[in-house]
Amino acid sequence: MEPGPSRKPALGVIELGNALALHPVSADDATELFAAIDRNRARLRRWLPWIADHYAFHDALRFLEQSIQRNEEGTALTMVIRSEGKICGAVGLHTIDYPNRATSIGYWIAEEYERYGIVTRACRALVNAGFQDYGLHRIEIRCATENHRSAAIPKRLGFVEEGVMRQAEWLYDHWVDLTVFSAIVNEWEKVSE
């Protein structure tokens, strides 16, 4: 089957084990999701350009509405990460470039859930879904060159470091360089065997 927006993989919960799971976003997540972002605002703002000073509940709600629509259309996939039922972060396949069968992954996690390998497990599950369910050929992870914790995730997953995009992202008041990592479907199949 050819990939494309008409190909809509079934959206469901992805169990990661140890009371961890990925859930497709829903409007019911708004209050809890915003609270997690708000508690971690200063830390997340260091690397994520969408957490402006004025980021508010209505911004989280609008993001959820757009994400739900894109999930249903099959043009992206956004999921919350739940630990023992509580939202502890989010992970997603950004807008999918179907002609090139490619996308990138974004993620964040609340501070109290760091250092447990949660994001690595969530990304592994999303890469599997991207290749198996969405028919993708290439998946990237881009992160600021100074964000060593984020860069450790694609390295652990066996992504190939391709290089640095100079001054590729505007982060509130300055430009940051982004390191680009990628996984290709046939290489991923060998790594994940």
LUMKEDREN-549936 format. One line per 2 residues: number of its first residue (from 1); for each residue x negated, y negated, z negated of C-alpha. Coordinates in Angstrom, 1 decimal, padded with zeros to 4 digits. Layout:
# LUMKEDREN-549936
NUM = X:Y:Z | ...
This chain:
# LUMKEDREN-549936
1 = 000.0:000.0:000.0 | -001.3:-003.4:000.9
3 = -001.8:-005.9:-002.0 | 000.2:-009.0:-002.0
5 = 002.8:-011.0:-003.8 | 005.5:-008.5:-002.6
7 = 003.6:-005.8:-004.5 | 004.7:-006.2:-008.1
9 = 003.1:-003.9:-010.5 | 005.2:-002.8:-013.5
11 = 004.6:-005.1:-016.4 | 004.3:-003.4:-019.7
13 = 002.4:-003.1:-022.9 | -001.2:-001.8:-022.6
15 = -002.2:000.0:-025.7 | -005.9:-000.5:-026.7
17 = -005.8:001.7:-029.8 | -006.5:000.8:-033.4
19 = -003.2:-001.3:-033.6 | -004.4:-003.4:-030.7
21 = -002.3:-004.0:-027.6 | -001.8:-006.4:-024.6
23 = 001.7:-007.7:-024.1 | 002.9:-009.6:-021.1
25 = 003.7:-013.1:-022.3 | 007.3:-014.0:-023.1
27 = 009.0:-017.2:-024.2 | 009.4:-015.7:-027.7
29 = 005.6:-016.0:-028.0 | 005.6:-019.8:-028.0
31 = 005.6:-020.6:-031.7 | 003.1:-017.9:-032.7
33 = 000.8:-018.6:-029.7 | 000.7:-022.3:-030.3
35 = 000.0:-021.8:-034.0 | -003.0:-019.5:-033.1
37 = -004.3:-022.1:-030.6 | -003.7:-025.0:-033.1
39 = -005.6:-023.2:-035.9 | -008.5:-022.6:-033.5
41 = -008.3:-025.9:-031.6 | -011.7:-027.3:-032.5
43 = -013.6:-024.0:-031.8 | -011.7:-023.3:-028.5
45 = -012.0:-026.9:-027.3 | -015.8:-026.5:-027.2
47 = -015.4:-024.2:-024.1 | -011.8:-024.5:-022.8
49 = -010.9:-027.5:-020.8 | -007.1:-027.2:-021.3
51 = -007.1:-027.9:-025.1 | -007.0:-031.7:-024.9
53 = -006.4:-033.7:-028.1 | -002.8:-034.1:-027.2
55 = -002.2:-030.4:-026.5 | 001.2:-029.7:-028.2
57 = 003.9:-027.1:-028.6 | 005.6:-028.2:-025.3
59 = 002.3:-027.6:-023.5 | 002.2:-024.0:-024.8
61 = 005.9:-023.5:-023.8 | 005.3:-024.9:-020.3
63 = 002.2:-022.6:-019.9 | 004.3:-019.6:-021.0
65 = 007.2:-020.5:-018.6 | 004.7:-020.7:-015.7
67 = 002.9:-017.6:-016.7 | 006.1:-015.6:-017.0
69 = 007.1:-016.7:-013.5 | 003.6:-015.8:-012.1
71 = 003.7:-012.4:-013.9 | 007.1:-011.6:-012.3
73 = 005.9:-012.8:-008.9 | 002.7:-010.7:-009.2
75 = 000.5:-013.7:-008.4 | -001.3:-013.6:-011.8
77 = -001.2:-011.7:-015.0 | -001.2:-013.3:-018.4
79 = -001.0:-011.3:-021.6 | -001.3:-012.0:-025.3
81 = -003.6:-009.8:-027.4 | -001.8:-008.5:-030.5
83 = -003.5:-007.0:-033.5 | -001.1:-005.2:-035.8
85 = 001.7:-007.0:-034.0 | 000.2:-010.5:-034.5
87 = -001.0:-012.7:-031.6 | -004.8:-013.0:-032.0
89 = -005.7:-014.2:-028.5 | -004.9:-014.1:-024.8
91 = -006.3:-012.7:-021.6 | -005.3:-013.0:-018.0
93 = -006.0:-012.5:-014.4 | -006.0:-016.0:-012.9
95 = -004.2:-016.8:-009.7 | -004.8:-013.8:-007.4
97 = -006.3:-014.5:-003.9 | -004.5:-011.6:-002.1
99 = -006.1:-012.2:001.3 | -009.5:-011.6:-000.3
101 = -008.1:-009.3:-003.0 | -009.9:-011.3:-005.7
103 = -009.4:-013.1:-008.9 | -011.1:-014.1:-012.1
105 = -010.4:-013.4:-015.8 | -009.9:-015.9:-018.6
107 = -009.7:-015.1:-022.3 | -009.9:-016.5:-025.8
109 = -009.6:-015.0:-029.3 | -008.9:-016.5:-032.7
111 = -012.0:-016.9:-034.9 | -011.0:-014.4:-037.5
113 = -010.8:-011.6:-034.8 | -014.2:-012.2:-033.3
115 = -017.0:-009.6:-033.5 | -014.7:-006.6:-033.3
117 = -015.0:-006.0:-029.6 | -011.3:-006.9:-029.0
119 = -011.9:-009.2:-026.0 | -014.2:-006.7:-024.4
121 = -011.6:-004.0:-024.7 | -008.9:-006.3:-023.5
123 = -011.0:-007.3:-020.4 | -011.8:-003.7:-019.7
125 = -008.0:-002.9:-019.6 | -007.3:-006.0:-017.4
127 = -010.1:-005.1:-015.0 | -008.6:-001.6:-014.7
129 = -005.1:-003.0:-014.1 | -006.5:-005.5:-011.5
131 = -008.2:-002.7:-009.5 | -005.6:000.0:-009.9
133 = -002.3:-001.8:-010.1 | -003.0:-005.0:-008.1
135 = -005.3:-003.4:-005.5 | -008.0:-005.9:-006.0
137 = -011.5:-005.6:-004.6 | -013.4:-008.2:-006.7
139 = -013.0:-009.7:-010.2 | -015.1:-012.5:-011.6
141 = -015.7:-013.8:-015.1 | -017.1:-017.4:-015.2
143 = -018.3:-018.9:-018.4 | -020.3:-022.0:-019.4
145 = -024.0:-021.1:-019.3 | -024.4:-022.1:-023.0
147 = -021.4:-019.9:-024.1 | -023.5:-016.9:-025.0
149 = -020.7:-015.1:-026.9 | -018.4:-015.3:-023.8
151 = -021.2:-014.2:-021.4 | -021.8:-011.1:-023.6
153 = -018.5:-009.7:-022.5 | -019.1:-009.3:-018.8
155 = -022.6:-008.0:-019.5 | -021.2:-005.3:-021.9
157 = -018.7:-004.3:-019.1 | -021.4:-003.9:-016.5
159 = -020.5:-006.9:-014.4 | -023.3:-008.2:-012.2
161 = -024.6:-011.7:-012.9 | -024.6:-013.5:-009.6
163 = -025.9:-016.9:-010.5 | -025.0:-020.4:-011.8
165 = -022.6:-022.9:-010.3 | -024.1:-026.2:-011.2
167 = -021.8:-028.8:-012.8 | -018.8:-026.7:-011.8
169 = -016.4:-027.6:-014.7 | -015.4:-030.9:-016.2
171 = -015.1:-030.4:-020.0 | -013.5:-033.6:-021.4
173 = -016.4:-035.9:-021.1 | -019.2:-034.0:-019.4
175 = -020.0:-031.4:-016.7 | -021.0:-027.9:-017.5
177 = -022.7:-025.2:-015.5 | -020.9:-021.9:-015.1
179 = -022.5:-018.5:-014.9 | -020.7:-016.2:-012.5
181 = -020.4:-012.5:-013.2 | -018.5:-010.1:-010.9
183 = -017.3:-006.5:-010.7 | -016.5:-004.8:-007.4
185 = -013.9:-002.0:-007.3 | -016.2:000.8:-006.1
187 = -019.0:-000.2:-008.6 | -016.4:-000.4:-011.4
189 = -015.2:003.1:-010.6 | -018.8:004.4:-011.1
191 = -019.4:002.4:-014.3 | -016.1:003.4:-015.9
193 = -016.4:007.2:-015.1
